[in-house]
Amino acid sequence: VSSPSVNNVFGQEGNAHRNRRATIVMDGKANAIRDRITSVNNTKKITSAMKLVAAAKVRRAQDSVLATRPFSETLQSVFGGLINRLGGEAADLPLLTQREVNKVTITVITGDRGLCGGYNSFMIKKAEARYKELTAQGIECDFILIGKKGASYFARREYPIRKVFDCGQNPNSKEALAISEEIINSFLSGETDAVELLYTKFVSLIASSPSVRTLVPFSASEISQKGDEVFQLTSQDGDFGVERKELEVAEPQDFPNDMIFEQDPLQIVNSILPLYLNGQILRTLQESVASELAARMQSMQSASDNAKALAKRLSQEYNRARQAAVTQEILEIVSGATALE
């Protein structure tokens, strides 16, 4: 036969379990912390997947750069041979003519999307600084903007904008051709005296460098004597890396003095220059996209690391809360049993 005192002890313990309230930690109850841990872990899975997607797109950008190399090398070789053949006559071509600079068109390449760290903001700050530098010298400036982020930023601040183009994740020759035609038409019509290009040079997966170069007027020596470089995405021990390779200058093609051209060599050079500009713009678009994707990879890696650290900290707090609740209940049971003795 059970005694009344023992029944009272078990009855009080059952009531304690029924009336127990979840321990409040931080900004919610224990079950809310448990839900938050699940949410953080799901976010980590998403950011990790986005990192892998960006890595695959960097590989595709690398393949695109390598695919355009044979054409670029042949173009550089033919141009160098024609310049050697023509000598000083090539300086009379409109696209090679240096003139007094009263107006500069600044071409800026940014991304169409965010979630890529400081990629877009670095380039926008560089473009603003260059604009202020030129206007301080009394040179008029306007913009050709490639990418939605840069276009929306400069449009809101009412900067002079000549043309806006989108910058997709897979640049092609058609997009580059539209940009190069706008640049050449603006220069040849006298609407601008020089065109500068601001783009992000792809250095590594954790570093990129905002760069400035003059697109037009061209420099014959730069075209025929400047080498190139390509990047290659590698992986070792599960970590991604980048190898850059300097390429030698293509040897000028040898045209014998007795060779008869069907067209005037000056016309051939004049036709090659737009092709060269188109290739350079495509190359810088591909390099900028690779820089954006590398920045997104790094950003998503940081987000994944932060999510992992946050989930660990929340788990510790949740476990401490549970331990405190269990300890408190044990103390209450022991105190109740002691009081009945």
GUPAVEX-804490 format. One record per residue (C-alpha): x, y, z. Coordinates in steps of 0.1 Angstrom, whole numbers, plus 5000, padded with zeros to 4 digits. Layout:
// residues N
+------+------+------+
|   c1 |   c2 |   c3 |
+------+------+------+
|    X |    Y |    Z |
...
+------+------+------+
***
This chain:
// residues 341
+------+------+------+
|   c1 |   c2 |   c3 |
+------+------+------+
| 5000 | 5000 | 5000 |
| 5014 | 5033 | 4990 |
| 5017 | 5060 | 5015 |
| 5001 | 5095 | 5010 |
| 5035 | 5112 | 5012 |
| 5049 | 5092 | 4983 |
| 5018 | 5098 | 4962 |
| 5021 | 5135 | 4968 |
| 5058 | 5135 | 4957 |
| 5050 | 5118 | 4924 |
| 5019 | 5140 | 4919 |
| 5040 | 5171 | 4923 |
| 5066 | 5158 | 4898 |
| 5039 | 5151 | 4872 |
| 5024 | 5186 | 4877 |
| 5059 | 5200 | 4873 |
| 5063 | 5183 | 4839 |
| 5029 | 5194 | 4828 |
| 5034 | 5230 | 4838 |
| 5071 | 5233 | 4827 |
| 5078 | 5263 | 4805 |
| 5106 | 5264 | 4779 |
| 5137 | 5282 | 4790 |
| 5139 | 5317 | 4774 |
| 5173 | 5323 | 4758 |
| 5183 | 5353 | 4737 |
| 5152 | 5366 | 4718 |
| 5130 | 5335 | 4719 |
| 5123 | 5302 | 4735 |
| 5143 | 5270 | 4732 |
| 5122 | 5257 | 4703 |
| 5127 | 5290 | 4685 |
| 5165 | 5286 | 4688 |
| 5162 | 5251 | 4674 |
| 5142 | 5264 | 4644 |
| 5169 | 5291 | 4639 |
| 5196 | 5265 | 4639 |
| 5177 | 5246 | 4612 |
| 5173 | 5278 | 4592 |
| 5210 | 5287 | 4594 |
| 5220 | 5252 | 4583 |
| 5197 | 5255 | 4553 |
| 5212 | 5289 | 4544 |
| 5247 | 5273 | 4546 |
| 5236 | 5246 | 4521 |
| 5224 | 5273 | 4497 |
| 5256 | 5294 | 4499 |
| 5277 | 5264 | 4494 |
| 5258 | 5254 | 4463 |
| 5261 | 5290 | 4450 |
| 5299 | 5288 | 4455 |
| 5301 | 5256 | 4434 |
| 5279 | 5272 | 4406 |
| 5301 | 5302 | 4405 |
| 5332 | 5279 | 4402 |
| 5317 | 5261 | 4373 |
| 5310 | 5294 | 4355 |
| 5346 | 5306 | 4361 |
| 5357 | 5274 | 4343 |
| 5334 | 5283 | 4314 |
| 5348 | 5318 | 4313 |
| 5383 | 5304 | 4312 |
| 5373 | 5281 | 4283 |
| 5359 | 5311 | 4264 |
| 5391 | 5331 | 4268 |
| 5412 | 5301 | 4255 |
| 5388 | 5296 | 4226 |
| 5394 | 5332 | 4213 |
| 5432 | 5330 | 4215 |
| 5439 | 5316 | 4180 |
| 5419 | 5344 | 4164 |
| 5436 | 5370 | 4185 |
| 5471 | 5357 | 4178 |
| 5464 | 5356 | 4140 |
| 5450 | 5391 | 4140 |
| 5480 | 5404 | 4159 |
| 5504 | 5386 | 4136 |
| 5488 | 5400 | 4104 |
| 5485 | 5435 | 4119 |
| 5522 | 5435 | 4129 |
| 5532 | 5424 | 4094 |
| 5511 | 5451 | 4077 |
| 5525 | 5478 | 4100 |
| 5560 | 5467 | 4091 |
| 5552 | 5468 | 4055 |
| 5534 | 5502 | 4055 |
| 5559 | 5520 | 4078 |
| 5547 | 5556 | 4086 |
| 5517 | 5554 | 4062 |
| 5496 | 5537 | 4089 |
| 5497 | 5568 | 4111 |
| 5472 | 5585 | 4088 |
| 5444 | 5561 | 4097 |
| 5416 | 5578 | 4117 |
| 5416 | 5552 | 4145 |
| 5454 | 5556 | 4150 |
| 5453 | 5594 | 4149 |
| 5461 | 5612 | 4182 |
| 5442 | 5645 | 4186 |
| 5437 | 5671 | 4213 |
| 5415 | 5657 | 4241 |
| 5386 | 5678 | 4250 |
| 5361 | 5651 | 4258 |
| 5366 | 5616 | 4271 |
| 5341 | 5587 | 4271 |
| 5346 | 5564 | 4301 |
| 5334 | 5528 | 4295 |
| 5327 | 5510 | 4328 |
| 5321 | 5473 | 4333 |
| 5302 | 5462 | 4363 |
| 5279 | 5432 | 4371 |
| 5242 | 5427 | 4366 |
| 5237 | 5412 | 4401 |
| 5249 | 5415 | 4436 |
| 5261 | 5389 | 4462 |
| 5296 | 5393 | 4450 |
| 5313 | 5413 | 4478 |
| 5329 | 5446 | 4469 |
| 5332 | 5438 | 4431 |
| 5307 | 5464 | 4419 |
| 5314 | 5491 | 4446 |
| 5351 | 5490 | 4439 |
| 5346 | 5496 | 4401 |
| 5320 | 5523 | 4407 |
| 5343 | 5542 | 4431 |
| 5371 | 5539 | 4405 |
| 5349 | 5553 | 4378 |
| 5337 | 5582 | 4400 |
| 5373 | 5591 | 4409 |
| 5384 | 5590 | 4373 |
| 5354 | 5612 | 4363 |
| 5363 | 5638 | 4390 |
| 5399 | 5637 | 4380 |
| 5392 | 5645 | 4343 |
| 5366 | 5671 | 4350 |
| 5390 | 5688 | 4374 |
| 5414 | 5692 | 4344 |
| 5386 | 5708 | 4324 |
| 5379 | 5678 | 4302 |
| 5343 | 5669 | 4295 |
| 5333 | 5633 | 4302 |
| 5304 | 5609 | 4297 |
| 5298 | 5572 | 4303 |
| 5292 | 5541 | 4284 |
| 5279 | 5517 | 4311 |
| 5280 | 5479 | 4309 |
| 5261 | 5461 | 4336 |
| 5229 | 5470 | 4355 |
| 5246 | 5478 | 4388 |
| 5267 | 5506 | 4374 |
| 5239 | 5518 | 4352 |
| 5214 | 5522 | 4381 |
| 5240 | 5539 | 4403 |
| 5251 | 5565 | 4378 |
| 5215 | 5571 | 4365 |
| 5203 | 5579 | 4400 |
| 5230 | 5605 | 4404 |
| 5223 | 5621 | 4370 |
| 5258 | 5615 | 4355 |
| 5260 | 5621 | 4317 |
| 5254 | 5586 | 4301 |
| 5259 | 5580 | 4264 |
| 5248 | 5543 | 4263 |
| 5239 | 5514 | 4285 |
| 5245 | 5477 | 4279 |
| 5238 | 5446 | 4299 |
| 5266 | 5423 | 4311 |
| 5255 | 5387 | 4311 |
| 5272 | 5358 | 4327 |
| 5284 | 5344 | 4293 |
| 5297 | 5373 | 4271 |
| 5297 | 5367 | 4234 |
| 5311 | 5384 | 4203 |
| 5276 | 5398 | 4194 |
| 5275 | 5418 | 4227 |
| 5311 | 5429 | 4222 |
| 5304 | 5440 | 4186 |
| 5275 | 5463 | 4197 |
| 5298 | 5479 | 4223 |
| 5327 | 5483 | 4199 |
| 5304 | 5498 | 4172 |
| 5292 | 5524 | 4196 |
| 5328 | 5533 | 4206 |
| 5341 | 5536 | 4171 |
| 5311 | 5556 | 4158 |
| 5315 | 5580 | 4187 |
| 5352 | 5585 | 4180 |
| 5350 | 5588 | 4142 |
| 5321 | 5612 | 4144 |
| 5341 | 5635 | 4166 |
| 5317 | 5632 | 4196 |
| 5345 | 5621 | 4218 |
| 5383 | 5624 | 4215 |
| 5393 | 5593 | 4235 |
| 5376 | 5563 | 4250 |
| 5389 | 5548 | 4283 |
| 5379 | 5514 | 4296 |
| 5375 | 5506 | 4333 |
| 5373 | 5469 | 4341 |
| 5383 | 5444 | 4368 |
| 5414 | 5425 | 4360 |
| 5412 | 5389 | 4372 |
| 5442 | 5383 | 4395 |
| 5431 | 5353 | 4416 |
| 5400 | 5338 | 4433 |
| 5406 | 5361 | 4463 |
| 5419 | 5392 | 4446 |
| 5410 | 5414 | 4417 |
| 5424 | 5447 | 4404 |
| 5403 | 5476 | 4389 |
| 5422 | 5486 | 4358 |
| 5421 | 5515 | 4333 |
| 5432 | 5514 | 4297 |
| 5427 | 5535 | 4266 |
| 5407 | 5518 | 4239 |
| 5408 | 5545 | 4211 |
| 5428 | 5560 | 4196 |
| 5449 | 5529 | 4191 |
| 5486 | 5526 | 4194 |
| 5501 | 5506 | 4166 |
| 5531 | 5497 | 4187 |
| 5510 | 5485 | 4216 |
| 5489 | 5463 | 4193 |
| 5518 | 5446 | 4176 |
| 5542 | 5444 | 4206 |
| 5520 | 5438 | 4236 |
| 5517 | 5402 | 4249 |
| 5487 | 5386 | 4265 |
| 5479 | 5364 | 4294 |
| 5453 | 5337 | 4302 |
| 5441 | 5323 | 4335 |
| 5433 | 5287 | 4343 |
| 5411 | 5274 | 4372 |
| 5428 | 5246 | 4392 |
| 5420 | 5226 | 4422 |
| 5442 | 5209 | 4448 |
| 5433 | 5192 | 4480 |
| 5397 | 5203 | 4476 |
| 5406 | 5240 | 4473 |
| 5402 | 5261 | 4441 |
| 5431 | 5281 | 4427 |
| 5441 | 5301 | 4396 |
| 5472 | 5299 | 4375 |
| 5480 | 5329 | 4352 |
| 5502 | 5324 | 4322 |
| 5520 | 5351 | 4302 |
| 5518 | 5346 | 4265 |
| 5545 | 5358 | 4241 |
| 5538 | 5384 | 4214 |
| 5527 | 5368 | 4181 |
| 5554 | 5371 | 4155 |
| 5546 | 5396 | 4128 |
| 5537 | 5378 | 4096 |
| 5562 | 5382 | 4068 |
| 5548 | 5399 | 4037 |
| 5574 | 5399 | 4008 |
| 5579 | 5432 | 3991 |
| 5568 | 5418 | 3958 |
| 5535 | 5406 | 3972 |
| 5505 | 5422 | 3955 |
| 5475 | 5429 | 3977 |
| 5440 | 5427 | 3962 |
| 5431 | 5456 | 3985 |
| 5451 | 5485 | 3996 |
| 5471 | 5475 | 4028 |
| 5458 | 5506 | 4045 |
| 5422 | 5495 | 4039 |
| 5431 | 5461 | 4053 |
| 5446 | 5476 | 4085 |
| 5416 | 5499 | 4088 |
| 5394 | 5468 | 4086 |
| 5415 | 5449 | 4112 |
| 5413 | 5476 | 4138 |
| 5376 | 5472 | 4146 |
| 5381 | 5434 | 4148 |
| 5409 | 5440 | 4172 |
| 5388 | 5463 | 4193 |
| 5359 | 5438 | 4193 |
| 5383 | 5411 | 4205 |
| 5397 | 5433 | 4233 |
| 5363 | 5442 | 4246 |
| 5352 | 5406 | 4245 |
| 5383 | 5397 | 4264 |
| 5378 | 5423 | 4291 |
| 5341 | 5413 | 4294 |
| 5352 | 5377 | 4300 |
| 5378 | 5388 | 4325 |
| 5353 | 5410 | 4344 |
| 5328 | 5382 | 4345 |
| 5354 | 5359 | 4359 |
| 5363 | 5385 | 4385 |
| 5327 | 5388 | 4395 |
| 5322 | 5351 | 4398 |
| 5354 | 5347 | 4418 |
| 5342 | 5375 | 4441 |
| 5309 | 5357 | 4444 |
| 5327 | 5324 | 4452 |
| 5346 | 5342 | 4480 |
| 5315 | 5359 | 4493 |
| 5295 | 5326 | 4494 |
| 5325 | 5309 | 4511 |
| 5325 | 5336 | 4538 |
| 5287 | 5333 | 4542 |
| 5290 | 5295 | 4546 |
| 5318 | 5299 | 4572 |
| 5297 | 5325 | 4591 |
| 5266 | 5302 | 4590 |
| 5287 | 5273 | 4603 |
| 5300 | 5294 | 4632 |
| 5266 | 5308 | 4640 |
| 5250 | 5273 | 4640 |
| 5277 | 5261 | 4664 |
| 5272 | 5290 | 4687 |
| 5234 | 5286 | 4687 |
| 5238 | 5249 | 4694 |
| 5259 | 5256 | 4724 |
| 5234 | 5281 | 4738 |
| 5206 | 5257 | 4732 |
| 5224 | 5229 | 4750 |
| 5232 | 5252 | 4779 |
| 5196 | 5262 | 4781 |
| 5185 | 5226 | 4782 |
| 5211 | 5217 | 4808 |
| 5200 | 5246 | 4829 |
| 5163 | 5236 | 4826 |
| 5171 | 5199 | 4835 |
| 5192 | 5210 | 4865 |
| 5165 | 5234 | 4877 |
| 5139 | 5206 | 4876 |
| 5161 | 5182 | 4894 |
| 5167 | 5208 | 4921 |
| 5130 | 5213 | 4924 |
| 5123 | 5176 | 4928 |
| 5150 | 5171 | 4953 |
| 5139 | 5202 | 4973 |
| 5103 | 5189 | 4973 |
| 5113 | 5154 | 4984 |
| 5135 | 5169 | 5012 |
| 5107 | 5191 | 5024 |
| 5084 | 5161 | 5028 |
| 5108 | 5141 | 5049 |
+------+------+------+
***
